[in-house]
């Protein structure tokens, strides 16, 4: 029997990209074999999903947690609807993981909840719009990486997205004086 070859993350990413390209080619190909090829891929995916479900069903909790914690296997568990951890809990873990980096930049982030497939977060960020946008994107990416079945990540109502900004009193009085001089 040939020796098993394990794929590193780069090789997995390359294979996934290749699969996407091949599926696009199949879907765009004219002729009667296109439907049969897509149906074959779907049937194979269903059978592999059932096999994976049987492994998860028979696994001890430690192994199930280990499988769920692996990014690639975790995505497969989500794809087949058998991930042992609900998306709300995974979204909370993602927010907890990015919170220290957000706090380093003078902000804070909190998961408000998940409703109708959308994670709602409160993100308070200080600084210019560019840095706030970068923090929002980092939070979104972190949440959707751990809970890819969610359709999005949105700012929770009332979470203005910006922290308070310090404006010196002198700046206000200078502006008021110059406005008063024009009238």
Secondary structure, DSSP 8 states (H G I E B T S, - for coil): --------HHHHHHHHHHHHHHHHHHHH--STHHHHHHHHHHHHHHHHHHHHHHHHHHS-HHHHHHHHHSHHHHHHHHHTT--SS-HHHHHHHHHHHHHHHHHHTT-EEEEEEEETTEEEEEEEB-S-HHHHHHHHHHHHHHHHHH-TTS-EEEE-TT--SB------HHHHHHHHHHHHHH-
